[in-house]
Each structure stands twice: as C-alpha cells, then as structure tokens.
Amino acid sequence: MTGRFPAARAPDGWNALSDDALGGDEVLAILVAFGGDRHVDRLGEAPIQWQFRSRGLGVVVASVTRRGDDVRARFTVRERESAPAQPRKEPAPKEGHGNQQVLRDAHHHAAHAAQVAPVAPVVHVKEAHDDGAREAARKPTVRLKKAEEPAKPRRSIAPGRSVAPAKRKTIAPGDGVRSPEAAPQHARRERRVPAALADLVVSARGRGASDLHVVADRPASIRLAGQLVPAGQPISARLAEELLLPIIPERLLEALEAHGSCDFALSDPKAGRARVNVTRQRTGYKGCFRLIPAEVPTLAGLELPEEIAKATRHHQGLIVVTGPTGHGKTTTLAAIVDHINATTTHHIVTVEDPVEYVHPRRRAMMSQREVGTHTRSFQRALKGSLREDPDVIVVGELRDLETVAMAVAASETGHLVLGTMNTPSAAKTIDRLIDLFPPGDQAQVRRTLAGGLKLVIGQRLVASVDRKRVHVAVELLTGTVALWNLIREEKTYQIPSLQQRGKSLGIVRLDDSLAALVRAGKVDESEAAAFAESPETFATAVRGQGAAAADPAAPRAGLLGGMFARKGG
C-alpha cells in the first residue's frame, strides 16, 4: 500500500519484503505490470478485483482500493500451479510463500515497468463491495485464457514510465469510463460525415423536417408535421453502409455488431447537430436522424405556460415532463434548463443518452454528461452527481427503478430534479413513479412525492391546419396540498376530479388546452379530438361551455417547425 513496506503473509505472521516504502506511482506501476492497466482508471473506495496467471504460482487474485492518493493492493494465490513431472521433485511451496513471491516480483517490476507485461489477459472484472469482497476472493468468478506467450505492453502506457494518479482525476471514482481526452490517440478511428449524407441533412433542415430516415433499398424520407414524406431516390444497401458506418463512434461499433442497434449524437459544421439511431434490418443498415436546431429553445419562444417557469424557482423537488414518444418532451426539458441557465447562478448537472442540445454558458454553471461517453450508466452518473455540489439535476429519461429511485432520493435532499417519462397522462405518471418500486417501498415513495412533486407537464403535438407545423397542447398538474393528500392517501384515482376543479390552482386539463387551439383556428377539431382524454369534455370545451382553461401557449407561425415539430421528443 502507499507509504508502507510491502509484506507477505506467512504461517508465522507478516514478513516485510523490502526496507523501502512504496510510493503511489510505484503501487500503480505494480498493478499495471500484473494486468491492471485497464482498471486503474476505475479505482475507488469499493474494491476492484481481477485475476492473472503467474508462472510457477498459478492463478493470482488482485484486490485493490483507492482513496485519494492512498492505494492499497492485496495479491492472493487462488489456484497453485501443479509442478510438471521432472526427474527431481521440487518441494511444494510453503504457505505464504506464493504471496511473498508475487510481491517480490511486483516490487522488482515497478522499477522496470517497460519490460513487464501481464502474464495472461483479463477476461472479466468483478467489483467487490464491502463483505462481498472476501467471498468473491474465495470463489472463482473469472474464466481465464491460458497465455501462450507474454503479452506485449499496452501502448497507452509509456515504456519505463509510472502511472501518475494526478493525470487520472478526470475520471470520477467508480465511474468506469475513460474520458475522450484520456483515451489513447492511436486507437481512435477517424469519424467523418460523408458529403452525400451532409447534403441530405441540410436539405431536410431546409424543408423544415424534424427527422431524416436513411434506409437501405428505400428512398430517403423526412418527417414533416408528423408525416413521413419521400425525399429522393432509393438508396442501395452498399450506399447506406457507406453513409452510416463512418459516422458511428468507434466505441459503439461493437454494440452495433452485438445488438444490431446503437444511439449517439452527431455534430458537424455543415449538417449541424442530430440524435442518431443506426440499426441493422432485413435490407441492410437504417439510420434515423433527429434534427436538433442550432439554437436552444426557450420557454418564451415556445410560448409555454408561465406556471412552468414558476416551478423552477423551487430549490428542491421533482418536475416531470411526460407524454407519448414523439411529442416534444426533450424540447420542453431543454427550454426549462435554458430558463434556469439564464435566470439563476445554479450548478446544473445533466445526464443524457445522448446529449442533444448543447447549452451555452450563461449565468448558471452547466455540466453535461453523456451516458457511454462520460459515464457508464444513468445510475452511476446520478450517484456521482450528488458529490458534484449540484443545485439542479437533469435526467434525460426516468426509465427504470434504479434511475427513478436515485432521482426521487436526490429530490428530497436539497436538489431540484428534472426528468422525462413516457406515460400517457399526468395522473398516470404518478402511478408509474410509485408502481416501479416494490410493494414494501411504495408507502415511503408516496410520502416523498407528497410534498416533493412540484409539477407534472403532459403534452401532445397536433398538426396545424395547413399541416406545415405542429402546435403543442399542454396538461399541467401542479404540486398542491390537495394533490399531495391524494398521493399520500393512495387516492390517485381521484386526480381527474381534482383537475376539473383545479383551474385556480394552476391546473390545466389537456382537453381544455386542445379545445383552445381549435377555437383559435390553429388546429382542426378532428385532429385535436384524436388526442382528447374525454371526447365529451373536449366537445363541450370547444363550444366554450363548462370550465375551460385559459388559452394555452400557442406557437408562433413557423417557430415550432424547427423546435417542437420532431418525432420522439
């Protein structure tokens, strides 16, 4: 360990192997020498384990922890190598001798790191936590491939040079993903946007499209006001491959090969920014490009209700943007973040997959992290973000139990948490948040949401009368004492009744918002009726009868064609 003498455990106790204490660089160099070069980035307080095979000893397990500059490593012989048949029988190693040999060799290698390579490749790594580390050290969890010959040193480590911990602080403890700056330059494949593809994207943007589809053996298609329209000649399978493969990040090529699909963000001076999905299908490769406007949308520009801006004044709690896939949730979330960025000096941490809108530096401090590039998962990023002194945490999608649990916990510990969910209504969003948890935890979740839920925004995109753009119909469910009581008392089925009489509380029903768009002449009644939750309530509201909400935020002509007119939100 750092600052201590290396020692081995023998039957009579611990025996020092050297009179010199090891420095942090020397300990890291030892780990690199014994197969740990690919794991030193991940070191943290939770033990990291891997195995390697040492000639004359057998299978050796390394277990390492790191707290700041203090690195602690333990080497244990798991399976001793059987001695080969020889005329003269060699005495079996005594207990503790194997560990001494490993550490003596390692101390020698620390001074000659350029001449040492891992004895056998590491196939899998298992993280051990707390008491589970000892159990993991006793039971094999890794299948090793026997090395025919010593592996060559990794080129990412300069020969004869120890690993400096200070240069690896770009990696959060336990995050497990190498930053782009720390990645070996020689391993990068040149990523470029073919000119023909850039021309297709530019043409689609010029026509006001929200999406571009490039499919083998089909014409390129664009989405205009929700409808797919052909935009060119059929693209051969070979051409589709030539257009799509060069833009895929190298780290995702294996995912495409293994799973048949990958998602990433694309940024190009000519084509602009887009969220991309590339998939293998029957005729070849298919690419879907979500075209992202160059300017980040604003609440004022989208003419969304003022209640949304008011909700961002809370210093802690949960705000959820909900709706079906393809109805502008990402755009609305970006506008909320922009409002906080422009009006506060908060620290905003976003976790997205991938990063879509790149927020410029305004009053707030922005930290945008991308899953797969800057962090391994939403859960790891959320856990790490709590140590980044954030005021606002933005989660691209609340998609599973672990992510929701972290978001709910953060919302009650002094953070304002924003996220999106794919649910059909605001009321069902609350049920979904609760039902994700096991029955034994749901009572606690209800108590947390009863007071912590600040706003649920539901929305639909409706094609305009001329079908050249879309308008947004919003549903607002504000966090009030009445709503919190229903959540706490397990009476969420009464939320629709609360919405009918809650106009004075800032609550807006979706049917009232749709009816206001019809009365303003922005959308056809038949088009809006397809999204109504209650046809009778909608029809009554269209005729101006009953409790109708004030006219919702209606987009200015042409504005939302490049903002909200996108499929997939």
PyMOL commands that set and color helices and strands:
alter all, ss='L'
color gray80, all
select helices_A, chain A and resi 24-36+40-42+97-110+113-115+132-138+165-168+180-182+185-187+195-206+237-247+250-259+299-302+306-311+329-343+378-385+401-411+426-435+439-452+481-488+492-500+503-505+510-519+525-529+535-542
alter helices_A, ss='H'
color red, helices_A
select strands_A, chain A and resi 7-10+13-16+48-54+58-67+70-80+126-127+211-215+218-224+227-235+261-268+272-281+284-292+317-322+347-352+365-370+392-395+416-421+453-463+470-478
alter strands_A, ss='S'
color yellow, strands_A
deselect
rebuild
show_as cartoon
